[in-house]
Amino acid sequence: MLCIVYPVNRVEKDGPMGAEGGGDGTVGKALDVLDKVAGFGRPVRFSELLADAAYPKATLYRFLQTLTHQGMLAYDPQTQTYGLGVRLVRLAHAAWAQSSIAPLARPYIDRLSAEVGETIHLAQLDQGQVLYVDKRNAQRPVEMFSQAGKVGPAYCTGVGKAMLAFLSEDEVSRALDRQSFHRFTEHTLDTPGKLLDELQAIRARGFAYDREEHEPGIICVAVPILTRAGRAMGALSITSTTARTTLDQLGGLAPQIRETADLIAAEAESWRFPEADKA
């Protein structure tokens, strides 16, 4: 008789990283390590991860080895650094295509970009932060933080504030707990109270501004993309620089960007949004 014995994965059984750790167990902890690597935004050394991790040295190393073997991370022996792997990139693209509003919004933001000639951002909220899901560069591109797939702060960006303004009171409270309120520029709203006042003003006028709050010289006007129940499924912005326009001029484009956001929302009406069902 042929007997096949399957090896037990040690990573799933060892000490504090196994089921006895509670929560999401081994998978959750592996994803936590993956998040740590991604959070650096650059290739990272083991010593840097160890200084920021809640796991013992040997346990962290085993997780990094497993994630590397699975293609979720990539290890560069020359620089002795870990970075995001090709498999993770493929999964990210698949998730983007299936769960983002970017694919259906593409023709609308293409048209808006051609009409205004400035940078267009499409974003959604992810755990209280801004996830940029699509971008169209200006006719004269400007170097800035935002890129599709990148995560940015919600409290000091136009798209972030536009979405926060249309969350429920409980959701806003939870989102505020996730903000760092780091002062990026002299214009950054660096306290919850200042941000709450701003969100009230945004709800009243229907759109948000970025007044050089995240990056010096970068300004924008942003509107939420709302479900029929009035909940934000995303946000759209027109971004420029103080060198070639003003906030008042960008504000004049609010009706145009609002029209585009409404078209995207109408296109998405057939989607099922859990938050809209609760409203």
Disulfide bonds with the S-S distance in Angstrom:
none
